[in-house]
Amino acid sequence: MTSESIFFQQLINGLTIGAIYALIALGYTMVYGIIQLINFAHGEIFMFGGYAGLTLLLTAGVQGPVSGAAGIFWMLCAIAAGMAGCAFLGGCVERIAYRPLRRSPKLAALITAIGVSMILQNAVMLIYGARDRYVPNPLPAIHWQLGGATLTGMQMVIICTAVVVMIALHRFIRLSLLGQAMLATAQDPLAAGLMGINIHRVIASTFVIGSSLAGMGGVLFGMYYSTINFHDGYMTGLKAFTAAVLGGIGNVPGAMAGGFLLGLLEGFGAGYVSSQWKNVFAFVVLVLLLIFRPHGLLGERVAERA
């Protein structure tokens, strides 16, 4: 491959995985914006979404690409199953694990988040097994040549879906009543409660929305790589957390930018340095960012921390 084709190929690869990181990072940043909690179980919720989509496809008998509109239909069904399953799981985690600790020290909630992460990870391992599971991709194999690089139909779907979802989420937060309640709660929970906003409902809704987006990312991740494992949520979740910090934790546009930027750094690092070191780049960026710019590239916006 020429240097130009390598550049464009890694650009496409970086944008693809960055879109998935951005979808997961939105959950981290939304929860932190509301209750200043790093939900370390969010990565496992992402992983659960991939298994939920896999379960639907296996139940429907989908084993691979399906021709015509049926392929798009089954992909949408798998995404819907992943989002619905993760929304339910996220709501249960908030209600059972985090709400009783609402007035406890932050350290107690943080330790609980790590415990929930371990519980979910091992529960999925016991149910689905420890080995990698093949995830069928119902979309027909489509690809285009761009500057000597290959853009697949699945990559196009992931990038476009993430961009549309993130724009819609940002507009939802700015224009809807629930979004306004999230902004008010993020800015001052006590004052928001005195104004008649149901704080518990707002927090639960935040968990549900963030978890459903992680579920979407889990299904797309599984279809893109064609496999999923119970420990995928750990590393991918840490990278998505890095993306949230990179853009400015609590900042929704920052989570979008951080996800894509981290994906590009990882893609170009794998292409020009070594694919074996791609995980190192993410955490080197995190360390340097925490040292030199702890509030992220775009900073933390209190008024937009939902």
Secondary structure by P-SEA (a helix, b strand, c coil): ccaaaaaaaaaaaaaaaaaaaaaaaaaaaaaaaaccccccaaaaaaaaaaaaaaaaaaaaccccccccaaaaaaaaaaaaaaaaaaaaaaaaaaaccccccccccaaaaaaaaaaaaaaaaaaaaaaccccbbbbbbcccbbbbbcccbbbcaaaaaaaaaaaaaaaaaaaaaaccaaaaaaaaaaacaaaaaaaccaaaaaaaaaaaaaaaaaaaaaaaaaaaccccccaaaaaaaaaaaaaaaaaccccaaaaaaaaaaaaaaaaaaaacccccaaaaaaaaaaaaaaaccccccccccccccc
